[in-house]
Amino acid sequence: MQAALDRFRLGRLVRAEPIAHGHFGQNLFLTSSTGEHVLRGNPYYAGQFEAEGFYTEALSQRTRTPVPWPYRIDTGTGIFGWSYVIMPRMTGLQLSDPQVRNGLNPAERTETARALGANLAEMHTLTRDHPGRYHPAVQAVVPLEPPDASVWSLPDPRHARPVAYGAWVAGRVRARLATARRHAPAATTPDDLAWAESLLGDGARAMAVPFQPCLVMEDYKEGNVVVTREDGRWAVGGVFDLAQSYFGDGEADLARTLCSYLDEDPGLARAFLGSYLAARPPRPLFARRAAAYLLLDRALLWEFFQRRGLRWWPESWTFRDWAGRYLSLMEPVLTEAHPAPPAPPATP
């Protein structure tokens, strides 16, 4: 660790602490004579850190979103046996810590949900002309990868071809559910696949409504932010873990946090969504698009759960039972946050 600090002239090591939260254990808190840092190491795939560094720098330079910049990458393997990053530790409360979260009263929880919505809207001011993903091999944003590309990989950019965004979303849903079915056939049934197809069909026209491509973090949630309170107001104090980001429809970023809040308290979902929509009013057919994007988010997670053998819902549930619950919970939240326009007056 001292050698890693020396690599970037970050002073003498004072202490190192494991980070209790997070699924993969890639990070350590480091305190040195120059301040508080995070060491992030052992990338899951070639280019993970370079891609994350690209999005972190772009957010730092072109938005007001607080991110850990500078994002210092050592691509060598001489110190640990793998490449690593040292970045500033973001100051704030980690809402992924149950003790921290439970220490907030209901009004504070609502305010933090609003803060997450406002911050996500700010992140979505980072735009591009076309959908795409940064590819370290060519150091550029290239068209989105094939929908059936493997998880935790960056495919050869020569194979990337422009595709309609709605078709790409639908293809990802199909691919992830097909993979989930291979892992656990009883949990993802033919009826589940047919149900997903019907939802994708209902959302096809909504996803075809033109949009300005912007950064989509794809894993925006309380576990990947810290919050602070200044002058009596809550705000997001830092966003991290940007490796899965790409440029697409920003509305696709709403589902993960919405579902988390729906599990806890639909009032938090309303606060989060209302704050976001106040800054970024939705395009026509928002509700149908939200259902399709929720389906995508749940399919991505479902494949992960089946691959890892994770389950904390009734054993008899299949994908439709699990994902359909969130669709049902989301419907009244959408109606309240974005009521349907009144019907035109009848023709005499």
N, C-alpha and C positions, 0 to 999 in steps of 0.2 A: 504493500500500500504506500509506503514511503517512496518507493521507486516510481510508482504511478504519479504521486504528487510532484516528485522531482521532474518528471517528464514535462510538466506544464508550469514549473516554478511556482507551486502553490503552497510553499512553506513546509513546516515540520508537522508531522502527524501528532495529534493530541489524543484522539480516540476514534474508534470505529464502532458502529452500532448496527445490528441487523434491523431491517424494517419488517415489522410484524404483519403488515397487510400486503395484499397482492398475491396473485396466483402462482407466479413462476420464480420468485426469489432471485431476480436479476440484480437487485439494488442493495446498496449499503449506504448508510449515512456516514460521512467522514467529517470530522472536525480537525482543522489544521490551524496553524498560526495565522493564516490569511482569512479564515472564516469557515462557514458551513457549506458542505458540498455533498453531492450524491455520486457514488461510483456505480456505474451500470455496466455489467459485463456479460460475457458468454452469449453472444447473439444467437437467436434461433435459426437464422438463415443468413446467407451472404447478402450484405447490403442493408440489413435491418437498421443499423446505427446511422449509416449514411442517409437513408431515406428519412429517418426521424430527424436528423440534423437539418435536412432541407426544409421540412415543414416548420420546425422550430424557428429557424432563421427567418423564414418568410413571415410567420406570425409576429415575430419580434420587430421586424422592420416595417411591416405594412399594416399592422393593426394595433389596437391598444390592449390586446390580450396578454396577460402576464405569463411568460413562458421561461423555462430555465435556459437562458442565453448569457454567456457563450456556452456552446455545446461542444466540448473539446473531445475529439476522437483520436485515439491511438490505434491505428490499424495493425500495429505489430503484435506479435504473439510472444515476444521474448520475456515479458514479466509474468503473465498469468497462464500462458498457453492459449489465449484467445484475445481478441481485440476488446477494448473497453472504452467507456466514456466517463469523463468527469464534468459535471455541470453544477451550477449553483443550487443549493437547497432552497426551495420556495417556502416562504414564511406563511404560516397559517394553520388552521385546524384541519385535521384529516377526518373528514366525515365518514370514511370507511372504518374508523375506529368506533365500535358500538358505544364505548364509554363516552366518547366525545359527542356522538350523535344523541345519545339518551340524556346528555347533560343540557341540551337545548330545550327550551320550553316550546309549546306549539307555535307561538307567534314567531319565534326565532327560526324554527324549522320552515315555516312558510316563507320567511324573508330569504333564507338561504336557497330555497327552491326558486324564488324569483331571481335571485342573483345568478343562479346557473342558467336560467333562461336568457337573461340579458347578456351574459358572457357568450353563450353559444351564438346569439345573433351577431355579436361583434366578431367572433371567429369567422362567421360566414361572409364578412365583408372582404375576405381574401378570395379573389375570383380569378378565373382563367377564361379564355375564349372557348375552350372545348373541354369536355370531360377527359380525364386521364389520370395517370399515376406516375409519380417520379420514379425513374429507374436509374439506380446508381451506375449501371454498366455503361450508360450513354450520358449520364449526368443531365438528364432532361425529362420533362413530363411527356409520356408517350400515351397513345390510346389505351383504354382499359383492356386488361388481359382477358383471355377467353373466360366465359362464366364458369367453366368447370376446372379452372386452374386450381392446383392443390393449395391447401391451407399453409400459411407460413412459407410462402415462396414468392419469388419474383420471376416470372417466366421470361424466356428470351424475347426482348423487345421487337425482334424482327417478325415475331408471330402476331404482334398486336395489330388489330385492324379496327378502324372506327365502326361502332355499332350503335344503333339507337339505344338510348339509355334505358328506356322501359324494357326493351328486349334483353338487355344485359342484366337488369334486376331479375326478370323472370327466369333467365337462364341460371343465375346464381341460386335462386330458390330451388329450382328443379335439381341442380347438381348437388346441393347440400342435403336435400331430403333423400336423394338416391344414395348418397354416401351413408347417411344415418340409417337407412334401411338395411344396408349391407352389414352395419355393425350390430343392429338389433331389429330384425324383421318384424317382431311382434309389436314394437313400439312405433313403427312408421308403416302404416298399412296402405293397401291400394286405395281405401276410402280416404285416408289422409291426403294422398297424392291428388285424388280427384277433387277434394275440397280445396286444396291449394290452387289447383288449376282454375277453379271457378272464381276464386278471389283475384287471381292474376287477370283473368278475363274481364272481371268487373272494373279492375283498375287500369286496364291498358290505355283507354282514352285519357284518363286523368294523368297518367305518367307521360303522355305525349304532349301535354301542354308545355310550350317552350319555357325555358328557364335559363338564368345566368349561372353557369357552373361555378361552384365555390368549394372551399375546402370542406370535406366531409370527414370527420375524425373517426367515425364508425364505432368508437368505444367511448363515447362521451358519457360520463357517469360520475357519481360522487367519489368513487374510488380513485379517479384520475384527476382530481382537483383538490386544492386546499382553499379554505375560505377565511376571510378576515373581516373584522368589524372596525370601521373607522368613522369617526364623527357620528356614531349612532346608526350607521348603515352597514349592512352586510354586502360583501362583494367577493368575487372569486379572486384569490390571491395568487393562483398559479395553476397551470394546466400542463400535464405531462403524459407520457406514453402515447406518442403520436405516430407510431410506426405503421399503423393500419390505415392511415389517412389516404385520401385520394380527392380528386376534384369531380364533383357530381352535383346532384340536387341536394341542397342543404336540408330540406325537409326530411330526408332519410336519416338525419342525425337525431331526430326527436325521439324515436321509438325506444331506445335503450333506457334513457332516463325516465321517460313516461311510464314504462312498464315497472321500473323499480319503485316509482312513487305510487303507482296503482296498487302494488303489493302492500305498501305501508299505509297510505291514506290518499284517496282520490283528490282531496283538497290540495295536496302538494302537487299533484299532476296538473290541476287547474292553474295553480300559481305559476308553475314552471312554464306551461304552454302559453298562458296569457301574457307573461312577460316577454317571451320570445316573439309572439305574434304582434305585440305592440310595437316592436322594433322592426319586424319583417312581416308585413301583412301577406297572407298566403295568396297564391294564384287560384283561379277557378278550379273547382272539383277537389278541393283540399282534402275533404273527408275520405273520398275514395282512394286518393293517393296515400293518405296516412295509413289506411288499412293494408295496402300493398307493401308499404315500407315496414310496417310492423311485422308483416308476414316474413319479409326478408330477414329482419333482425332476429326473429324467433327461430327461423330456419338455421341461421348461422350458429346460434347458441345451441340449438337442439343437436346439430351434428357434433358439436364439441362435447356435449353431455353424453351422447351415445358412445362416442369414441372413448371417453374416459370412464364410462360406466357409472355416471352420476345420476342420482334420482332422489328427490325429496318431495314427491307428490304421490298420490295413490298409484299403486302398482298397476292397476288396470288402465290407467290413462295412456292414450296415444298422443301423437303430435297434435291432432285436432282438438283433443280435450284441453291440452296444456296451452296451446297458442290461442285457441278460441276463447278461453277465459279472458285473456287480455283484450281481445277485440271487443268482447261484451262490456268489459269495464271501461274501455276507452270511449265507447260511443257517446255516453252522456257528457263526458269531459269535452269532446270535440263539439258537441252541440252547444254547450254553454260558451265555449271559447270562440267559436266561429259559427254562429247560427246560419242556417241556410237562408238565402235571399228570399224575400216574399214572392209568391207566385204572381205573375202579371195579371192585371184585371181581365175579367172575362170579356170577350168581344160581344157587343150587343147583337 
